[in-house]
Amino acid sequence: MRSERVVANHDIPEHVPLRPTGDLPVIAHVVWADGVEEWRPARAVRWTRTHVMVAWRDDERDPRSERHEWLRAADVARSVSWLVPPDRAPA
């Protein structure tokens, strides 16, 4: 039996949409129960004004490993521009 890591920053909205809202590529900020944080590629499949349900596969080759988690909208982005660029040698 596979043990699934627990997402510590999951947060279910007060009103959950009953049907999928779409299927958009996103980057999700995930905080695991052990304190490890990561930004990982995912898909936004449902959302409200304040929350987004994201989906990803723990093992890309195994469709049964797909999981769905509700996160606050602030933990989900379509793109990022705040990453630190690599050092560039002076010209």
PyMOL Python script that loads the backbone (N, CA, C, O; Angstrom):
from pymol import cmd

cmd.read_pdbstr("""\
ATOM      1  N   MET A   1       0.845  -1.192   0.000  1.00  0.00           N
ATOM      2  CA  MET A   1       0.000   0.000   0.000  1.00  0.00           C
ATOM      3  C   MET A   1       0.884   1.246   0.000  1.00  0.00           C
ATOM      4  O   MET A   1       1.811   1.356   0.802  1.00  0.00           O
ATOM      5  N   ARG A   2       0.595   2.173  -0.894  1.00  0.00           N
ATOM      6  CA  ARG A   2       1.383   3.398  -1.026  1.00  0.00           C
ATOM      7  C   ARG A   2       0.883   4.437  -0.034  1.00  0.00           C
ATOM      8  O   ARG A   2      -0.321   4.664   0.091  1.00  0.00           O
ATOM      9  N   SER A   3       1.815   5.064   0.667  1.00  0.00           N
ATOM     10  CA  SER A   3       1.400   6.134   1.577  1.00  0.00           C
ATOM     11  C   SER A   3       1.507   7.461   0.838  1.00  0.00           C
ATOM     12  O   SER A   3       2.519   7.746   0.198  1.00  0.00           O
ATOM     13  N   GLU A   4       0.472   8.255   0.929  1.00  0.00           N
ATOM     14  CA  GLU A   4       0.417   9.531   0.228  1.00  0.00           C
ATOM     15  C   GLU A   4       0.890  10.643   1.147  1.00  0.00           C
ATOM     16  O   GLU A   4       0.472  10.728   2.302  1.00  0.00           O
ATOM     17  N   ARG A   5       1.766  11.495   0.629  1.00  0.00           N
ATOM     18  CA  ARG A   5       2.225  12.638   1.409  1.00  0.00           C
ATOM     19  C   ARG A   5       1.053  13.576   1.663  1.00  0.00           C
ATOM     20  O   ARG A   5       0.166  13.726   0.822  1.00  0.00           O
ATOM     21  N   VAL A   6       1.062  14.197   2.822  1.00  0.00           N
ATOM     22  CA  VAL A   6      -0.027  15.084   3.230  1.00  0.00           C
ATOM     23  C   VAL A   6       0.329  16.524   2.880  1.00  0.00           C
ATOM     24  O   VAL A   6       1.414  17.002   3.213  1.00  0.00           O
ATOM     25  N   VAL A   7      -0.581  17.205   2.213  1.00  0.00           N
ATOM     26  CA  VAL A   7      -0.415  18.619   1.868  1.00  0.00           C
ATOM     27  C   VAL A   7      -0.913  19.447   3.046  1.00  0.00           C
ATOM     28  O   VAL A   7      -2.098  19.417   3.379  1.00  0.00           O
ATOM     29  N   ALA A   8      -0.004  20.185   3.674  1.00  0.00           N
ATOM     30  CA  ALA A   8      -0.346  20.957   4.872  1.00  0.00           C
ATOM     31  C   ALA A   8      -1.120  22.232   4.547  1.00  0.00           C
ATOM     32  O   ALA A   8      -1.906  22.700   5.371  1.00  0.00           O
ATOM     33  N   ASN A   9      -0.908  22.804   3.354  1.00  0.00           N
ATOM     34  CA  ASN A   9      -1.571  24.068   3.038  1.00  0.00           C
ATOM     35  C   ASN A   9      -2.858  23.883   2.230  1.00  0.00           C
ATOM     36  O   ASN A   9      -3.331  24.827   1.597  1.00  0.00           O
ATOM     37  N   HIS A  10      -3.428  22.671   2.247  1.00  0.00           N
ATOM     38  CA  HIS A  10      -4.708  22.503   1.559  1.00  0.00           C
ATOM     39  C   HIS A  10      -5.768  23.299   2.316  1.00  0.00           C
ATOM     40  O   HIS A  10      -5.691  23.447   3.535  1.00  0.00           O
ATOM     41  N   ASP A  11      -6.744  23.803   1.590  1.00  0.00           N
ATOM     42  CA  ASP A  11      -7.763  24.648   2.202  1.00  0.00           C
ATOM     43  C   ASP A  11      -9.018  24.574   1.339  1.00  0.00           C
ATOM     44  O   ASP A  11      -9.013  25.051   0.204  1.00  0.00           O
ATOM     45  N   ILE A  12     -10.065  23.997   1.847  1.00  0.00           N
ATOM     46  CA  ILE A  12     -11.302  23.808   1.086  1.00  0.00           C
ATOM     47  C   ILE A  12     -12.164  25.062   1.197  1.00  0.00           C
ATOM     48  O   ILE A  12     -12.381  25.572   2.296  1.00  0.00           O
ATOM     49  N   PRO A  13     -12.665  25.569   0.044  1.00  0.00           N
ATOM     50  CA  PRO A  13     -13.504  26.773   0.104  1.00  0.00           C
ATOM     51  C   PRO A  13     -14.857  26.476   0.743  1.00  0.00           C
ATOM     52  O   PRO A  13     -15.289  25.327   0.834  1.00  0.00           O
ATOM     53  N   GLU A  14     -15.501  27.537   1.177  1.00  0.00           N
ATOM     54  CA  GLU A  14     -16.811  27.399   1.810  1.00  0.00           C
ATOM     55  C   GLU A  14     -17.841  26.820   0.839  1.00  0.00           C
ATOM     56  O   GLU A  14     -18.660  25.985   1.224  1.00  0.00           O
ATOM     57  N   HIS A  15     -17.796  27.266  -0.422  1.00  0.00           N
ATOM     58  CA  HIS A  15     -18.710  26.779  -1.460  1.00  0.00           C
ATOM     59  C   HIS A  15     -17.883  26.132  -2.562  1.00  0.00           C
ATOM     60  O   HIS A  15     -17.081  26.802  -3.212  1.00  0.00           O
ATOM     61  N   VAL A  16     -18.073  24.842  -2.773  1.00  0.00           N
ATOM     62  CA  VAL A  16     -17.288  24.080  -3.745  1.00  0.00           C
ATOM     63  C   VAL A  16     -18.084  23.948  -5.041  1.00  0.00           C
ATOM     64  O   VAL A  16     -19.238  23.520  -5.009  1.00  0.00           O
ATOM     65  N   PRO A  17     -17.485  24.311  -6.191  1.00  0.00           N
ATOM     66  CA  PRO A  17     -18.174  24.092  -7.469  1.00  0.00           C
ATOM     67  C   PRO A  17     -18.388  22.587  -7.683  1.00  0.00           C
ATOM     68  O   PRO A  17     -17.488  21.785  -7.433  1.00  0.00           O
ATOM     69  N   LEU A  18     -19.577  22.215  -8.143  1.00  0.00           N
ATOM     70  CA  LEU A  18     -19.889  20.802  -8.320  1.00  0.00           C
ATOM     71  C   LEU A  18     -19.285  20.218  -9.594  1.00  0.00           C
ATOM     72  O   LEU A  18     -19.053  19.012  -9.674  1.00  0.00           O
ATOM     73  N   ARG A  19     -19.036  21.047 -10.566  1.00  0.00           N
ATOM     74  CA  ARG A  19     -18.487  20.576 -11.837  1.00  0.00           C
ATOM     75  C   ARG A  19     -17.111  21.185 -12.077  1.00  0.00           C
ATOM     76  O   ARG A  19     -16.797  22.249 -11.543  1.00  0.00           O
ATOM     77  N   PRO A  20     -16.287  20.508 -12.882  1.00  0.00           N
ATOM     78  CA  PRO A  20     -14.999  21.109 -13.247  1.00  0.00           C
ATOM     79  C   PRO A  20     -15.213  22.477 -13.904  1.00  0.00           C
ATOM     80  O   PRO A  20     -16.181  22.687 -14.633  1.00  0.00           O
ATOM     81  N   THR A  21     -14.292  23.392 -13.629  1.00  0.00           N
ATOM     82  CA  THR A  21     -14.384  24.751 -14.159  1.00  0.00           C
ATOM     83  C   THR A  21     -13.571  24.898 -15.432  1.00  0.00           C
ATOM     84  O   THR A  21     -13.911  25.714 -16.289  1.00  0.00           O
ATOM     85  N   GLY A  22     -12.510  24.129 -15.571  1.00  0.00           N
ATOM     86  CA  GLY A  22     -11.629  24.205 -16.726  1.00  0.00           C
ATOM     87  C   GLY A  22     -10.474  23.236 -16.550  1.00  0.00           C
ATOM     88  O   GLY A  22     -10.540  22.295 -15.759  1.00  0.00           O
ATOM     89  N   ASP A  23      -9.414  23.488 -17.305  1.00  0.00           N
ATOM     90  CA  ASP A  23      -8.216  22.644 -17.237  1.00  0.00           C
ATOM     91  C   ASP A  23      -7.042  23.503 -17.705  1.00  0.00           C
ATOM     92  O   ASP A  23      -6.640  23.448 -18.867  1.00  0.00           O
ATOM     93  N   LEU A  24      -6.502  24.297 -16.781  1.00  0.00           N
ATOM     94  CA  LEU A  24      -5.455  25.257 -17.123  1.00  0.00           C
ATOM     95  C   LEU A  24      -4.120  24.853 -16.492  1.00  0.00           C
ATOM     96  O   LEU A  24      -4.089  24.457 -15.327  1.00  0.00           O
ATOM     97  N   PRO A  25      -3.021  24.946 -17.240  1.00  0.00           N
ATOM     98  CA  PRO A  25      -1.713  24.685 -16.628  1.00  0.00           C
ATOM     99  C   PRO A  25      -1.377  25.780 -15.618  1.00  0.00           C
ATOM    100  O   PRO A  25      -1.560  26.967 -15.889  1.00  0.00           O
ATOM    101  N   VAL A  26      -0.889  25.373 -14.464  1.00  0.00           N
ATOM    102  CA  VAL A  26      -0.539  26.317 -13.398  1.00  0.00           C
ATOM    103  C   VAL A  26       0.717  25.846 -12.682  1.00  0.00           C
ATOM    104  O   VAL A  26       1.234  24.760 -12.941  1.00  0.00           O
ATOM    105  N   ILE A  27       1.190  26.681 -11.786  1.00  0.00           N
ATOM    106  CA  ILE A  27       2.283  26.343 -10.885  1.00  0.00           C
ATOM    107  C   ILE A  27       1.707  26.473  -9.480  1.00  0.00           C
ATOM    108  O   ILE A  27       1.203  27.532  -9.104  1.00  0.00           O
ATOM    109  N   ALA A  28       1.785  25.395  -8.708  1.00  0.00           N
ATOM    110  CA  ALA A  28       1.164  25.368  -7.383  1.00  0.00           C
ATOM    111  C   ALA A  28       2.221  25.366  -6.291  1.00  0.00           C
ATOM    112  O   ALA A  28       3.195  24.615  -6.348  1.00  0.00           O
ATOM    113  N   HIS A  29       2.013  26.216  -5.299  1.00  0.00           N
ATOM    114  CA  HIS A  29       2.878  26.251  -4.118  1.00  0.00           C
ATOM    115  C   HIS A  29       2.331  25.227  -3.135  1.00  0.00           C
ATOM    116  O   HIS A  29       1.240  25.394  -2.590  1.00  0.00           O
ATOM    117  N   VAL A  30       3.107  24.156  -2.913  1.00  0.00           N
ATOM    118  CA  VAL A  30       2.675  23.070  -2.039  1.00  0.00           C
ATOM    119  C   VAL A  30       3.571  23.053  -0.802  1.00  0.00           C
ATOM    120  O   VAL A  30       4.797  23.061  -0.914  1.00  0.00           O
ATOM    121  N   VAL A  31       2.956  23.031   0.359  1.00  0.00           N
ATOM    122  CA  VAL A  31       3.671  22.878   1.631  1.00  0.00           C
ATOM    123  C   VAL A  31       3.285  21.505   2.166  1.00  0.00           C
ATOM    124  O   VAL A  31       2.118  21.250   2.464  1.00  0.00           O
ATOM    125  N   TRP A  32       4.268  20.629   2.285  1.00  0.00           N
ATOM    126  CA  TRP A  32       4.026  19.277   2.780  1.00  0.00           C
ATOM    127  C   TRP A  32       3.989  19.271   4.308  1.00  0.00           C
ATOM    128  O   TRP A  32       4.525  20.176   4.948  1.00  0.00           O
ATOM    129  N   ALA A  33       3.367  18.265   4.882  1.00  0.00           N
ATOM    130  CA  ALA A  33       3.222  18.153   6.334  1.00  0.00           C
ATOM    131  C   ALA A  33       4.572  18.122   7.042  1.00  0.00           C
ATOM    132  O   ALA A  33       4.667  18.516   8.204  1.00  0.00           O
ATOM    133  N   ASP A  34       5.622  17.655   6.355  1.00  0.00           N
ATOM    134  CA  ASP A  34       6.953  17.612   6.980  1.00  0.00           C
ATOM    135  C   ASP A  34       7.680  18.955   6.902  1.00  0.00           C
ATOM    136  O   ASP A  34       8.832  19.060   7.323  1.00  0.00           O
ATOM    137  N   GLY A  35       7.004  19.998   6.357  1.00  0.00           N
ATOM    138  CA  GLY A  35       7.579  21.336   6.282  1.00  0.00           C
ATOM    139  C   GLY A  35       8.269  21.663   4.972  1.00  0.00           C
ATOM    140  O   GLY A  35       8.620  22.819   4.737  1.00  0.00           O
ATOM    141  N   VAL A  36       8.472  20.675   4.113  1.00  0.00           N
ATOM    142  CA  VAL A  36       9.105  20.907   2.814  1.00  0.00           C
ATOM    143  C   VAL A  36       8.134  21.692   1.937  1.00  0.00           C
ATOM    144  O   VAL A  36       6.945  21.379   1.881  1.00  0.00           O
ATOM    145  N   GLU A  37       8.653  22.723   1.247  1.00  0.00           N
ATOM    146  CA  GLU A  37       7.852  23.533   0.331  1.00  0.00           C
ATOM    147  C   GLU A  37       8.366  23.344  -1.082  1.00  0.00           C
ATOM    148  O   GLU A  37       9.565  23.171  -1.302  1.00  0.00           O
ATOM    149  N   GLU A  38       7.452  23.378  -2.037  1.00  0.00           N
ATOM    150  CA  GLU A  38       7.857  23.309  -3.444  1.00  0.00           C
ATOM    151  C   GLU A  38       6.823  24.007  -4.310  1.00  0.00           C
ATOM    152  O   GLU A  38       5.653  24.123  -3.945  1.00  0.00           O
ATOM    153  N   TRP A  39       7.278  24.463  -5.451  1.00  0.00           N
ATOM    154  CA  TRP A  39       6.397  24.954  -6.500  1.00  0.00           C
ATOM    155  C   TRP A  39       6.405  23.864  -7.557  1.00  0.00           C
ATOM    156  O   TRP A  39       7.465  23.504  -8.070  1.00  0.00           O
ATOM    157  N   ARG A  40       5.238  23.336  -7.887  1.00  0.00           N
ATOM    158  CA  ARG A  40       5.197  22.216  -8.813  1.00  0.00           C
ATOM    159  C   ARG A  40       4.185  22.473  -9.918  1.00  0.00           C
ATOM    160  O   ARG A  40       3.179  23.149  -9.700  1.00  0.00           O
ATOM    161  N   PRO A  41       4.450  21.930 -11.111  1.00  0.00           N
ATOM    162  CA  PRO A  41       3.475  22.074 -12.196  1.00  0.00           C
ATOM    163  C   PRO A  41       2.208  21.286 -11.860  1.00  0.00           C
ATOM    164  O   PRO A  41       2.267  20.196 -11.291  1.00  0.00           O
ATOM    165  N   ALA A  42       1.080  21.856 -12.222  1.00  0.00           N
ATOM    166  CA  ALA A  42      -0.209  21.219 -11.954  1.00  0.00           C
ATOM    167  C   ALA A  42      -1.215  21.744 -12.972  1.00  0.00           C
ATOM    168  O   ALA A  42      -0.867  22.510 -13.870  1.00  0.00           O
ATOM    169  N   ARG A  43      -2.463  21.320 -12.816  1.00  0.00           N
ATOM    170  CA  ARG A  43      -3.555  21.828 -13.637  1.00  0.00           C
ATOM    171  C   ARG A  43      -4.639  22.351 -12.713  1.00  0.00           C
ATOM    172  O   ARG A  43      -4.992  21.698 -11.732  1.00  0.00           O
ATOM    173  N   ALA A  44      -5.163  23.519 -13.022  1.00  0.00           N
ATOM    174  CA  ALA A  44      -6.314  24.053 -12.282  1.00  0.00           C
ATOM    175  C   ALA A  44      -7.559  23.446 -12.912  1.00  0.00           C
ATOM    176  O   ALA A  44      -7.791  23.610 -14.109  1.00  0.00           O
ATOM    177  N   VAL A  45      -8.365  22.743 -12.112  1.00  0.00           N
ATOM    178  CA  VAL A  45      -9.538  22.066 -12.655  1.00  0.00           C
ATOM    179  C   VAL A  45     -10.863  22.615 -12.113  1.00  0.00           C
ATOM    180  O   VAL A  45     -11.911  22.444 -12.737  1.00  0.00           O
ATOM    181  N   ARG A  46     -10.811  23.272 -10.956  1.00  0.00           N
ATOM    182  CA  ARG A  46     -11.977  23.961 -10.390  1.00  0.00           C
ATOM    183  C   ARG A  46     -11.457  25.176  -9.645  1.00  0.00           C
ATOM    184  O   ARG A  46     -10.335  25.174  -9.137  1.00  0.00           O
ATOM    185  N   TRP A  47     -12.278  26.213  -9.583  1.00  0.00           N
ATOM    186  CA  TRP A  47     -11.851  27.378  -8.821  1.00  0.00           C
ATOM    187  C   TRP A  47     -13.038  28.215  -8.405  1.00  0.00           C
ATOM    188  O   TRP A  47     -14.125  28.164  -8.980  1.00  0.00           O
ATOM    189  N   THR A  48     -12.764  28.985  -7.373  1.00  0.00           N
ATOM    190  CA  THR A  48     -13.696  29.998  -6.892  1.00  0.00           C
ATOM    191  C   THR A  48     -12.910  31.303  -6.882  1.00  0.00           C
ATOM    192  O   THR A  48     -11.771  31.339  -7.349  1.00  0.00           O
ATOM    193  N   ARG A  49     -13.490  32.359  -6.364  1.00  0.00           N
ATOM    194  CA  ARG A  49     -12.770  33.633  -6.279  1.00  0.00           C
ATOM    195  C   ARG A  49     -11.560  33.513  -5.351  1.00  0.00           C
ATOM    196  O   ARG A  49     -10.571  34.221  -5.539  1.00  0.00           O
ATOM    197  N   THR A  50     -11.624  32.635  -4.362  1.00  0.00           N
ATOM    198  CA  THR A  50     -10.585  32.566  -3.335  1.00  0.00           C
ATOM    199  C   THR A  50      -9.741  31.294  -3.342  1.00  0.00           C
ATOM    200  O   THR A  50      -8.689  31.257  -2.704  1.00  0.00           O
ATOM    201  N   HIS A  51     -10.176  30.255  -4.046  1.00  0.00           N
ATOM    202  CA  HIS A  51      -9.508  28.957  -3.995  1.00  0.00           C
ATOM    203  C   HIS A  51      -9.391  28.317  -5.377  1.00  0.00           C
ATOM    204  O   HIS A  51     -10.142  28.648  -6.294  1.00  0.00           O
ATOM    205  N   VAL A  52      -8.441  27.398  -5.509  1.00  0.00           N
ATOM    206  CA  VAL A  52      -8.245  26.658  -6.751  1.00  0.00           C
ATOM    207  C   VAL A  52      -8.022  25.189  -6.411  1.00  0.00           C
ATOM    208  O   VAL A  52      -7.216  24.860  -5.540  1.00  0.00           O
ATOM    209  N   MET A  53      -8.746  24.303  -7.110  1.00  0.00           N
ATOM    210  CA  MET A  53      -8.451  22.877  -6.994  1.00  0.00           C
ATOM    211  C   MET A  53      -7.420  22.550  -8.072  1.00  0.00           C
ATOM    212  O   MET A  53      -7.670  22.741  -9.263  1.00  0.00           O
ATOM    213  N   VAL A  54      -6.261  22.057  -7.641  1.00  0.00           N
ATOM    214  CA  VAL A  54      -5.205  21.694  -8.570  1.00  0.00           C
ATOM    215  C   VAL A  54      -5.083  20.180  -8.630  1.00  0.00           C
ATOM    216  O   VAL A  54      -5.399  19.475  -7.672  1.00  0.00           O
ATOM    217  N   ALA A  55      -4.618  19.696  -9.774  1.00  0.00           N
ATOM    218  CA  ALA A  55      -4.409  18.262  -9.968  1.00  0.00           C
ATOM    219  C   ALA A  55      -3.001  18.045 -10.490  1.00  0.00           C
ATOM    220  O   ALA A  55      -2.501  18.821 -11.304  1.00  0.00           O
ATOM    221  N   TRP A  56      -2.366  16.981 -10.014  1.00  0.00           N
ATOM    222  CA  TRP A  56      -1.072  16.568 -10.538  1.00  0.00           C
ATOM    223  C   TRP A  56      -0.912  15.084 -10.272  1.00  0.00           C
ATOM    224  O   TRP A  56      -1.645  14.495  -9.478  1.00  0.00           O
ATOM    225  N   ARG A  57       0.062  14.489 -10.951  1.00  0.00           N
ATOM    226  CA  ARG A  57       0.375  13.081 -10.711  1.00  0.00           C
ATOM    227  C   ARG A  57       1.638  12.991  -9.881  1.00  0.00           C
ATOM    228  O   ARG A  57       2.642  13.631 -10.193  1.00  0.00           O
ATOM    229  N   ASP A  58       1.588  12.202  -8.828  1.00  0.00           N
ATOM    230  CA  ASP A  58       2.799  11.955  -8.050  1.00  0.00           C
ATOM    231  C   ASP A  58       3.812  11.164  -8.880  1.00  0.00           C
ATOM    232  O   ASP A  58       5.020  11.321  -8.698  1.00  0.00           O
ATOM    233  N   ASP A  59       3.327  10.318  -9.784  1.00  0.00           N
ATOM    234  CA  ASP A  59       4.164   9.571 -10.730  1.00  0.00           C
ATOM    235  C   ASP A  59       3.586   9.824 -12.113  1.00  0.00           C
ATOM    236  O   ASP A  59       2.499   9.340 -12.429  1.00  0.00           O
ATOM    237  N   GLU A  60       4.302  10.577 -12.941  1.00  0.00           N
ATOM    238  CA  GLU A  60       3.788  10.977 -14.256  1.00  0.00           C
ATOM    239  C   GLU A  60       3.367   9.794 -15.121  1.00  0.00           C
ATOM    240  O   GLU A  60       2.502   9.942 -15.983  1.00  0.00           O
ATOM    241  N   ARG A  61       3.961   8.631 -14.907  1.00  0.00           N
ATOM    242  CA  ARG A  61       3.642   7.455 -15.723  1.00  0.00           C
ATOM    243  C   ARG A  61       2.417   6.702 -15.225  1.00  0.00           C
ATOM    244  O   ARG A  61       1.914   5.816 -15.916  1.00  0.00           O
ATOM    245  N   ASP A  62       1.933   7.041 -14.042  1.00  0.00           N
ATOM    246  CA  ASP A  62       0.836   6.291 -13.428  1.00  0.00           C
ATOM    247  C   ASP A  62      -0.401   7.166 -13.260  1.00  0.00           C
ATOM    248  O   ASP A  62      -0.445   7.995 -12.351  1.00  0.00           O
ATOM    249  N   PRO A  63      -1.409   6.999 -14.119  1.00  0.00           N
ATOM    250  CA  PRO A  63      -2.618   7.822 -14.008  1.00  0.00           C
ATOM    251  C   PRO A  63      -3.325   7.652 -12.658  1.00  0.00           C
ATOM    252  O   PRO A  63      -4.045   8.553 -12.226  1.00  0.00           O
ATOM    253  N   ARG A  64      -3.132   6.516 -11.990  1.00  0.00           N
ATOM    254  CA  ARG A  64      -3.759   6.290 -10.691  1.00  0.00           C
ATOM    255  C   ARG A  64      -3.121   7.117  -9.578  1.00  0.00           C
ATOM    256  O   ARG A  64      -3.660   7.205  -8.475  1.00  0.00           O
ATOM    257  N   SER A  65      -1.961   7.728  -9.875  1.00  0.00           N
ATOM    258  CA  SER A  65      -1.303   8.549  -8.850  1.00  0.00           C
ATOM    259  C   SER A  65      -1.792   9.997  -8.866  1.00  0.00           C
ATOM    260  O   SER A  65      -1.310  10.829  -8.098  1.00  0.00           O
ATOM    261  N   GLU A  66      -2.764  10.298  -9.756  1.00  0.00           N
ATOM    262  CA  GLU A  66      -3.266  11.676  -9.810  1.00  0.00           C
ATOM    263  C   GLU A  66      -3.980  12.027  -8.509  1.00  0.00           C
ATOM    264  O   GLU A  66      -4.759  11.242  -7.969  1.00  0.00           O
ATOM    265  N   ARG A  67      -3.693  13.207  -8.036  1.00  0.00           N
ATOM    266  CA  ARG A  67      -4.331  13.697  -6.817  1.00  0.00           C
ATOM    267  C   ARG A  67      -4.902  15.075  -7.070  1.00  0.00           C
ATOM    268  O   ARG A  67      -4.453  15.786  -7.969  1.00  0.00           O
ATOM    269  N   HIS A  68      -5.877  15.446  -6.288  1.00  0.00           N
ATOM    270  CA  HIS A  68      -6.548  16.737  -6.377  1.00  0.00           C
ATOM    271  C   HIS A  68      -6.503  17.384  -5.007  1.00  0.00           C
ATOM    272  O   HIS A  68      -6.833  16.756  -4.001  1.00  0.00           O
ATOM    273  N   GLU A  69      -6.091  18.651  -4.975  1.00  0.00           N
ATOM    274  CA  GLU A  69      -5.982  19.387  -3.711  1.00  0.00           C
ATOM    275  C   GLU A  69      -6.550  20.789  -3.892  1.00  0.00           C
ATOM    276  O   GLU A  69      -6.294  21.440  -4.905  1.00  0.00           O
ATOM    277  N   TRP A  70      -7.316  21.252  -2.918  1.00  0.00           N
ATOM    278  CA  TRP A  70      -7.747  22.637  -2.886  1.00  0.00           C
ATOM    279  C   TRP A  70      -6.660  23.470  -2.221  1.00  0.00           C
ATOM    280  O   TRP A  70      -6.164  23.114  -1.152  1.00  0.00           O
ATOM    281  N   LEU A  71      -6.292  24.580  -2.854  1.00  0.00           N
ATOM    282  CA  LEU A  71      -5.329  25.532  -2.304  1.00  0.00           C
ATOM    283  C   LEU A  71      -5.937  26.924  -2.368  1.00  0.00           C
ATOM    284  O   LEU A  71      -6.846  27.178  -3.159  1.00  0.00           O
ATOM    285  N   ARG A  72      -5.432  27.820  -1.533  1.00  0.00           N
ATOM    286  CA  ARG A  72      -5.839  29.223  -1.651  1.00  0.00           C
ATOM    287  C   ARG A  72      -5.325  29.765  -2.990  1.00  0.00           C
ATOM    288  O   ARG A  72      -4.272  29.346  -3.471  1.00  0.00           O
ATOM    289  N   ALA A  73      -6.060  30.679  -3.573  1.00  0.00           N
ATOM    290  CA  ALA A  73      -5.687  31.228  -4.881  1.00  0.00           C
ATOM    291  C   ALA A  73      -4.284  31.836  -4.862  1.00  0.00           C
ATOM    292  O   ALA A  73      -3.593  31.803  -5.880  1.00  0.00           O
ATOM    293  N   ALA A  74      -3.853  32.385  -3.736  1.00  0.00           N
ATOM    294  CA  ALA A  74      -2.513  32.983  -3.639  1.00  0.00           C
ATOM    295  C   ALA A  74      -1.406  31.942  -3.791  1.00  0.00           C
ATOM    296  O   ALA A  74      -0.259  32.306  -4.050  1.00  0.00           O
ATOM    297  N   ASP A  75      -1.723  30.656  -3.638  1.00  0.00           N
ATOM    298  CA  ASP A  75      -0.734  29.593  -3.784  1.00  0.00           C
ATOM    299  C   ASP A  75      -0.702  28.986  -5.183  1.00  0.00           C
ATOM    300  O   ASP A  75      -0.050  27.966  -5.406  1.00  0.00           O
ATOM    301  N   VAL A  76      -1.406  29.613  -6.123  1.00  0.00           N
ATOM    302  CA  VAL A  76      -1.475  29.091  -7.488  1.00  0.00           C
ATOM    303  C   VAL A  76      -1.211  30.229  -8.461  1.00  0.00           C
ATOM    304  O   VAL A  76      -1.762  31.320  -8.314  1.00  0.00           O
ATOM    305  N   ALA A  77      -0.363  29.970  -9.461  1.00  0.00           N
ATOM    306  CA  ALA A  77      -0.024  31.010 -10.445  1.00  0.00           C
ATOM    307  C   ALA A  77      -0.032  30.418 -11.844  1.00  0.00           C
ATOM    308  O   ALA A  77       0.261  29.237 -12.032  1.00  0.00           O
ATOM    309  N   ARG A  78      -0.370  31.247 -12.823  1.00  0.00           N
ATOM    310  CA  ARG A  78      -0.286  30.830 -14.232  1.00  0.00           C
ATOM    311  C   ARG A  78       1.136  30.995 -14.750  1.00  0.00           C
ATOM    312  O   ARG A  78       1.567  30.249 -15.630  1.00  0.00           O
ATOM    313  N   SER A  79       1.868  31.970 -14.209  1.00  0.00           N
ATOM    314  CA  SER A  79       3.258  32.196 -14.591  1.00  0.00           C
ATOM    315  C   SER A  79       3.950  32.906 -13.435  1.00  0.00           C
ATOM    316  O   SER A  79       3.296  33.420 -12.527  1.00  0.00           O
ATOM    317  N   VAL A  80       5.274  32.927 -13.478  1.00  0.00           N
ATOM    318  CA  VAL A  80       6.039  33.613 -12.447  1.00  0.00           C
ATOM    319  C   VAL A  80       7.104  34.476 -13.106  1.00  0.00           C
ATOM    320  O   VAL A  80       7.659  34.119 -14.146  1.00  0.00           O
ATOM    321  N   SER A  81       7.379  35.615 -12.486  1.00  0.00           N
ATOM    322  CA  SER A  81       8.456  36.473 -12.983  1.00  0.00           C
ATOM    323  C   SER A  81       9.408  36.825 -11.855  1.00  0.00           C
ATOM    324  O   SER A  81      10.314  37.637 -12.039  1.00  0.00           O
ATOM    325  N   TRP A  82       9.212  36.220 -10.684  1.00  0.00           N
ATOM    326  CA  TRP A  82       9.999  36.576  -9.514  1.00  0.00           C
ATOM    327  C   TRP A  82      11.135  35.609  -9.242  1.00  0.00           C
ATOM    328  O   TRP A  82      11.857  35.785  -8.260  1.00  0.00           O
ATOM    329  N   LEU A  83      11.322  34.591 -10.077  1.00  0.00           N
ATOM    330  CA  LEU A  83      12.437  33.676  -9.874  1.00  0.00           C
ATOM    331  C   LEU A  83      13.765  34.392 -10.087  1.00  0.00           C
ATOM    332  O   LEU A  83      13.848  35.311 -10.902  1.00  0.00           O
ATOM    333  N   VAL A  84      14.771  33.994  -9.387  1.00  0.00           N
ATOM    334  CA  VAL A  84      16.081  34.605  -9.504  1.00  0.00           C
ATOM    335  C   VAL A  84      16.744  34.092 -10.774  1.00  0.00           C
ATOM    336  O   VAL A  84      16.897  32.882 -10.942  1.00  0.00           O
ATOM    337  N   PRO A  85      17.140  34.989 -11.670  1.00  0.00           N
ATOM    338  CA  PRO A  85      17.793  34.532 -12.901  1.00  0.00           C
ATOM    339  C   PRO A  85      19.192  34.004 -12.604  1.00  0.00           C
ATOM    340  O   PRO A  85      19.778  34.361 -11.581  1.00  0.00           O
ATOM    341  N   PRO A  86      19.739  33.160 -13.477  1.00  0.00           N
ATOM    342  CA  PRO A  86      21.089  32.652 -13.258  1.00  0.00           C
ATOM    343  C   PRO A  86      22.113  33.778 -13.348  1.00  0.00           C
ATOM    344  O   PRO A  86      21.893  34.792 -14.010  1.00  0.00           O
ATOM    345  N   ASP A  87      23.245  33.573 -12.660  1.00  0.00           N
ATOM    346  CA  ASP A  87      24.326  34.554 -12.763  1.00  0.00           C
ATOM    347  C   ASP A  87      24.790  34.664 -14.201  1.00  0.00           C
ATOM    348  O   ASP A  87      24.944  33.663 -14.899  1.00  0.00           O
ATOM    349  N   ARG A  88      25.003  35.858 -14.619  1.00  0.00           N
ATOM    350  CA  ARG A  88      25.496  36.074 -15.989  1.00  0.00           C
ATOM    351  C   ARG A  88      26.866  36.717 -15.884  1.00  0.00           C
ATOM    352  O   ARG A  88      27.084  37.649 -15.110  1.00  0.00           O
ATOM    353  N   ALA A  89      27.766  36.203 -16.670  1.00  0.00           N
ATOM    354  CA  ALA A  89      29.110  36.762 -16.701  1.00  0.00           C
ATOM    355  C   ALA A  89      29.047  38.158 -17.300  1.00  0.00           C
ATOM    356  O   ALA A  89      28.295  38.396 -18.245  1.00  0.00           O
ATOM    357  N   PRO A  90      29.846  39.099 -16.748  1.00  0.00           N
ATOM    358  CA  PRO A  90      29.832  40.447 -17.324  1.00  0.00           C
ATOM    359  C   PRO A  90      30.293  40.425 -18.775  1.00  0.00           C
ATOM    360  O   PRO A  90      31.198  39.673 -19.136  1.00  0.00           O
ATOM    361  N   ALA A  91      29.674  41.240 -19.590  1.00  0.00           N
ATOM    362  CA  ALA A  91      30.002  41.260 -21.035  1.00  0.00           C
ATOM    363  C   ALA A  91      31.287  42.009 -21.292  1.00  0.00           C
ATOM    364  O   ALA A  91      31.715  42.127 -22.441  1.00  0.00           O
TER     365      ALA A  91
END
""", "prot")
cmd.dss("prot")
cmd.show_as("cartoon", "prot")
cmd.util.cbc("prot")
cmd.orient("prot")
